[in-house]
Amino acid sequence: MTVRWGVIGTGGIARSFVGDCVAAGIEFTAVGSRTLESARAFATEFGIPTAHGSYEELVTDDQVDAVYVATPHTRHAEDALLAIGAGKHTLVEKAFTITQVEARTVVDAARDAGVAVMEAMWTRFLPQMAMIREVVAEGRIGRPVLVEATHHQALPTDPRHRLRDPALGGGALLDLGIYPLSFAVDVLGVPTSVVAAGTLSEQGVDTQMGLVLTHQGGAQSMLHFGMDVRSPNTASVIGEAGRIDLDSTWYTPTTWRVRDTDGTVVEEYDGREELAGYGHEARGFEALIASGDHRGGPMPPEETVAIMGVMDEARRQVGVRYAADGPSSAS
């Protein structure tokens, strides 16, 4: 089946997603923005036939089968529920929502409506990740006992920028930490305990954070991320009989290798390929729609809900609060 896509939002991530997907031959029929002018400019840039001056018009367009939600974090739940309520399959940009409660509400609404919903964690759909899962599943590094991953970027320092604004879900965790966290869960499963430490800005958002997670069987993941400096952004999966090392930038198509216990390279791969990365994610969502079983795939909705719970707990330990958390118990 051909899935006809609509887009809610016209910001930077929407441009990256649609640009990659158009290059991969994916069909976009409409875009919606808060202003018709912005929607028309976006439609012209990417050759999209229809521009809508509201999100409500976009989700009720009968030429749209699936909606990609690319608005700020604080709008994700509201906009996803709008699309789901209109009977549209819905791909929601990461982080999926602000809180686990919101995530649960969205996932349950999609289940009740009989439509697919998925978090847009594009890294999980890259061919290299399918190969890495295979290496682990076949025991080529033995039992995995440790995941190490970082994600640091030198991002805008303007306190008015959305990344610095708690009212817009600012902070390193939701924008950057979601990558290593989702990777650790992909490899080791949902953690059974969370230990978090971080540094807060004057605005009260996390500028950097470290997580030590314990997973089933005693495996651990050590994750660090921040938005003031850029690091090499590499990752490793370490097993009892070897390890997998992913080069910079590990969450994009990159080079990676399998080593034995003394560090000797036994397999080497180049994951860089022509098809732009977001295209894999869109095709993966289309496959989920076609399957009729909306619970699975490389990014299962229930796993997204669990990951949001980990982030809630990490924020609680570090002291980051958003309006969606509700009143503080100290108030």
C-alpha positions as CSV (number, residue, x, y, z in Angstrom):
1,M,0.0,0.0,0.0
2,T,1.1,3.6,-0.6
3,V,1.0,5.7,2.6
4,R,0.2,9.3,2.0
5,W,1.9,11.5,4.6
6,G,1.1,14.8,6.2
7,V,3.3,16.9,8.4
8,I,2.5,18.9,11.5
9,G,5.1,21.6,12.0
10,T,7.6,23.2,9.6
11,G,10.7,23.6,11.8
12,G,14.2,22.2,11.4
13,I,13.5,18.6,12.3
14,A,10.5,18.6,9.9
15,R,12.8,19.8,7.1
16,S,15.4,17.1,7.7
17,F,12.7,14.4,7.9
18,V,10.8,15.4,4.8
19,G,14.0,16.1,2.8
20,D,15.3,12.6,3.5
21,C,12.0,11.0,2.9
22,V,11.3,12.8,-0.4
23,A,14.8,11.6,-1.6
24,A,13.7,8.0,-0.6
25,G,10.5,8.3,-2.7
26,I,8.0,8.6,0.2
27,E,4.8,10.4,-0.7
28,F,3.8,13.7,1.1
29,T,0.4,15.1,0.3
30,A,0.0,17.9,2.9
31,V,1.7,20.0,5.5
32,G,0.1,22.0,8.3
33,S,1.4,24.9,10.2
34,R,0.0,27.5,12.6
35,T,0.2,30.0,9.7
36,L,-0.8,29.4,6.1
37,E,2.3,31.4,4.9
38,S,4.7,29.0,6.7
39,A,2.8,25.9,5.4
40,R,2.9,27.3,1.8
41,A,6.6,28.0,2.0
42,F,7.3,24.5,3.3
43,A,5.1,22.9,0.6
44,T,6.8,24.8,-2.1
45,E,10.2,23.8,-0.9
46,F,9.4,20.1,-0.9
47,G,6.9,19.8,-3.6
48,I,4.0,19.0,-1.4
49,P,0.6,19.6,-3.1
50,T,-1.5,21.0,-0.2
51,A,-0.7,23.5,2.6
52,H,-3.0,24.0,5.6
53,G,-3.0,27.0,7.9
54,S,-3.9,24.9,11.0
55,Y,-3.1,21.5,12.4
56,E,-6.8,20.7,12.6
57,E,-7.2,21.1,8.8
58,L,-4.1,18.9,8.2
59,V,-5.4,16.0,10.3
60,T,-8.9,16.1,8.7
61,D,-7.5,16.1,5.1
62,D,-8.8,12.9,3.5
63,Q,-5.7,12.7,1.3
64,V,-3.6,12.0,4.4
65,D,-3.1,8.5,5.9
66,A,-0.3,9.1,8.3
67,V,0.8,12.2,10.2
68,Y,4.3,13.1,11.3
69,V,4.3,15.3,14.4
70,A,7.3,17.6,14.4
71,T,6.3,20.3,16.9
72,P,8.1,21.1,20.2
73,H,8.1,18.5,22.9
74,T,5.4,20.3,24.9
75,R,3.0,20.0,22.0
76,H,3.7,16.3,21.1
77,A,0.9,14.8,23.2
78,E,-1.7,17.3,22.2
79,D,-0.9,17.1,18.5
80,A,-0.6,13.3,18.5
81,L,-4.0,13.0,20.1
82,L,-5.4,15.4,17.5
83,A,-4.1,13.2,14.7
84,I,-5.2,10.0,16.4
85,G,-8.6,11.4,17.0
86,A,-9.0,12.0,13.3
87,G,-8.1,8.4,12.6
88,K,-4.6,9.0,11.3
89,H,-1.6,6.8,11.9
90,T,0.9,9.0,13.9
91,L,4.7,9.2,14.0
92,V,5.7,11.4,16.9
93,E,9.1,13.1,17.0
94,K,11.4,12.2,20.0
95,A,11.2,12.7,22.8
96,F,7.7,11.2,22.4
97,T,6.1,13.4,25.1
98,I,7.1,15.3,28.2
99,T,6.1,12.7,30.7
100,Q,5.2,9.0,31.0
101,V,1.6,9.9,31.8
102,E,1.3,11.7,28.5
103,A,3.0,8.9,26.6
104,R,0.6,6.3,28.1
105,T,-2.4,8.5,27.2
106,V,-1.2,8.8,23.5
107,V,-0.4,5.0,23.2
108,D,-3.7,4.0,24.7
109,A,-5.6,6.4,22.5
110,A,-4.0,4.9,19.3
111,R,-4.8,1.4,20.5
112,D,-8.4,2.3,21.1
113,A,-8.6,4.1,17.7
114,G,-7.0,1.1,15.9
115,V,-4.2,3.2,14.4
116,A,-0.4,2.9,14.6
117,V,1.6,5.3,16.8
118,M,5.4,5.3,17.1
119,E,8.2,7.4,18.4
120,A,10.4,8.7,15.7
121,M,13.7,7.3,16.9
122,W,15.4,7.1,13.5
123,T,18.6,5.4,14.8
124,R,16.7,2.2,15.5
125,F,15.8,1.8,11.8
126,L,19.3,2.2,10.4
127,P,20.6,-0.9,8.7
128,Q,23.6,-0.9,11.0
129,M,21.3,-1.3,14.0
130,A,19.7,-4.3,12.5
131,M,23.1,-5.8,12.0
132,I,24.2,-4.9,15.6
133,R,21.1,-6.6,17.0
134,E,22.0,-9.7,15.0
135,V,25.6,-9.7,16.3
136,V,24.3,-9.6,19.8
137,A,21.5,-12.1,19.3
138,E,23.9,-14.6,17.7
139,G,26.3,-14.4,20.7
140,R,29.2,-13.1,18.7
141,I,30.3,-10.9,21.6
142,G,29.0,-13.3,24.3
143,R,26.5,-12.0,26.9
144,P,26.3,-8.2,26.7
145,V,27.1,-6.7,30.2
146,L,27.7,-3.0,29.5
147,V,26.6,-0.3,27.1
148,E,28.5,3.0,27.0
149,A,27.2,5.9,24.9
150,T,27.6,9.7,24.8
151,H,25.8,12.5,23.0
152,H,27.1,16.0,23.5
153,Q,26.5,19.0,21.2
154,A,27.5,22.7,21.5
155,L,24.0,24.1,21.2
156,P,22.7,27.7,21.4
157,T,23.3,29.4,24.7
158,D,20.6,32.1,24.4
159,P,18.4,31.6,27.5
160,R,15.3,32.3,25.3
161,H,16.1,29.4,23.0
162,R,13.7,26.5,23.3
163,L,16.5,24.2,24.5
164,R,17.1,26.5,27.5
165,D,13.4,27.1,28.2
166,P,11.6,24.8,30.7
167,A,8.3,25.9,29.3
168,L,9.2,24.3,26.0
169,G,10.7,21.1,27.5
170,G,14.2,22.4,27.3
171,G,17.3,20.5,28.6
172,A,19.8,17.9,27.4
173,L,17.8,14.8,28.4
174,L,14.8,15.2,26.1
175,D,16.8,16.4,23.1
176,L,20.0,14.5,23.4
177,G,19.8,12.0,26.2
178,I,17.0,10.1,24.4
179,Y,19.5,8.8,21.9
180,P,21.8,6.9,24.2
181,L,19.0,5.9,26.5
182,S,17.0,4.4,23.7
183,F,20.1,2.6,22.4
184,A,20.8,1.1,25.8
185,V,17.2,-0.1,26.1
186,D,17.3,-1.5,22.6
187,V,20.4,-3.6,23.5
188,L,19.8,-4.5,27.1
189,G,16.1,-4.0,27.7
190,V,14.2,-1.6,30.0
191,P,16.3,-0.9,33.1
192,T,15.3,-2.0,36.6
193,S,17.0,0.9,38.3
194,V,18.2,4.4,37.5
195,V,20.9,6.6,39.0
196,A,21.2,10.1,37.6
197,A,23.4,13.2,38.3
198,G,23.3,16.4,36.4
199,T,24.0,20.1,36.2
200,L,21.2,22.6,36.0
201,S,21.1,26.0,34.2
202,E,19.8,29.2,35.9
203,Q,16.5,28.5,34.0
204,G,16.3,25.1,35.7
205,V,16.9,22.7,32.8
206,D,19.7,20.1,32.6
207,T,22.8,21.2,30.7
208,Q,24.5,17.9,31.2
209,M,23.5,14.6,32.8
210,G,24.9,11.2,33.4
211,L,22.9,8.0,33.9
212,V,23.9,4.6,35.3
213,L,21.2,2.1,34.5
214,T,21.0,-1.5,35.7
215,H,19.2,-3.9,33.4
216,Q,17.9,-7.4,33.8
217,G,20.6,-9.9,34.7
218,G,22.9,-7.3,36.2
219,A,24.0,-5.7,32.9
220,Q,24.6,-1.9,33.1
221,S,24.6,1.1,30.8
222,M,26.7,4.3,31.4
223,L,25.3,7.2,29.4
224,H,26.3,10.8,29.3
225,F,25.0,13.8,27.4
226,G,25.1,17.6,27.4
227,M,24.4,20.6,25.3
228,D,27.3,23.0,26.1
229,V,30.3,21.1,24.4
230,R,30.7,18.6,21.7
231,S,32.3,15.2,22.4
232,P,33.4,12.4,20.0
233,N,29.9,10.9,20.4
234,T,30.9,7.2,20.2
235,A,29.3,4.1,21.7
236,S,30.2,0.5,22.7
237,V,28.4,-2.7,23.5
238,I,30.7,-4.8,25.7
239,G,30.1,-8.5,26.1
240,E,31.8,-11.3,27.9
241,A,33.5,-12.5,24.6
242,G,34.1,-9.2,22.8
243,R,32.6,-5.9,22.1
244,I,31.1,-3.7,19.4
245,D,32.5,-0.2,18.9
246,L,30.6,2.5,17.0
247,D,32.5,5.5,15.6
248,S,31.4,9.1,15.6
249,T,28.6,9.9,15.2
250,W,27.3,6.6,16.5
251,Y,23.6,7.3,16.2
252,T,23.9,8.2,12.5
253,P,25.0,5.9,9.6
254,T,28.7,5.3,10.6
255,T,31.5,2.8,10.7
256,W,31.7,0.2,13.4
257,R,33.5,-3.0,14.2
258,V,33.4,-6.1,16.3
259,R,36.5,-6.9,18.5
260,D,37.4,-10.0,20.5
261,T,38.4,-9.8,24.2
262,D,41.9,-8.7,23.5
263,G,40.7,-5.8,21.2
264,T,41.6,-7.4,17.9
265,V,39.1,-6.4,15.1
266,V,37.3,-9.6,13.9
267,E,34.6,-7.9,11.8
268,E,34.4,-4.4,10.3
269,Y,31.5,-2.5,8.7
270,D,30.8,0.8,7.0
271,G,27.2,1.7,7.8
272,R,27.2,4.8,5.6
273,E,24.8,4.3,2.7
274,E,23.1,6.4,0.1
275,L,19.5,6.2,1.5
276,A,19.1,9.1,3.9
277,G,18.6,7.9,7.4
278,Y,15.0,9.3,8.1
279,G,13.8,7.4,5.1
280,H,14.5,4.1,6.9
281,E,12.3,5.3,9.8
282,A,9.4,6.3,7.5
283,R,9.5,3.0,5.7
284,G,9.6,1.2,9.0
285,F,6.5,3.0,10.1
286,E,4.8,2.2,6.8
287,A,5.6,-1.5,7.4
288,L,4.1,-1.3,10.9
289,I,0.9,0.2,9.4
290,A,0.7,-2.5,6.7
291,S,1.2,-5.3,9.2
292,G,-2.0,-4.5,11.1
293,D,-0.2,-5.3,14.4
294,H,0.8,-1.9,15.7
295,R,2.5,-3.2,18.9
296,G,5.9,-4.3,17.5
297,G,8.6,-3.1,15.2
298,P,12.0,-1.8,16.2
299,M,10.4,1.0,18.3
300,P,7.5,-0.6,20.1
301,P,5.0,1.8,21.8
302,E,5.2,0.1,25.1
303,E,9.0,0.5,25.1
304,T,8.5,4.2,24.4
305,V,6.3,4.5,27.5
306,A,8.9,2.7,29.6
307,I,11.6,5.0,28.4
308,M,9.6,8.0,29.2
309,G,9.3,6.6,32.8
310,V,13.1,6.4,33.0
311,M,13.4,10.0,31.9
312,D,10.8,11.0,34.5
313,E,12.8,9.4,37.2
314,A,16.1,10.9,35.9
315,R,14.6,14.3,35.9
316,R,13.2,13.8,39.4
317,Q,16.7,12.8,40.8
318,V,18.4,15.8,39.1
319,G,15.6,18.3,39.9
320,V,14.2,19.2,36.5
321,R,10.5,19.9,36.5
322,Y,8.1,20.8,33.7
323,A,4.5,22.1,33.9
324,A,3.3,18.7,32.7
325,D,4.6,17.2,35.9
326,G,1.9,18.9,37.8
327,P,2.3,20.7,41.2
328,S,5.4,19.9,43.2
329,S,4.9,17.8,46.3
330,A,6.9,20.5,48.1
331,S,4.4,23.2,47.2
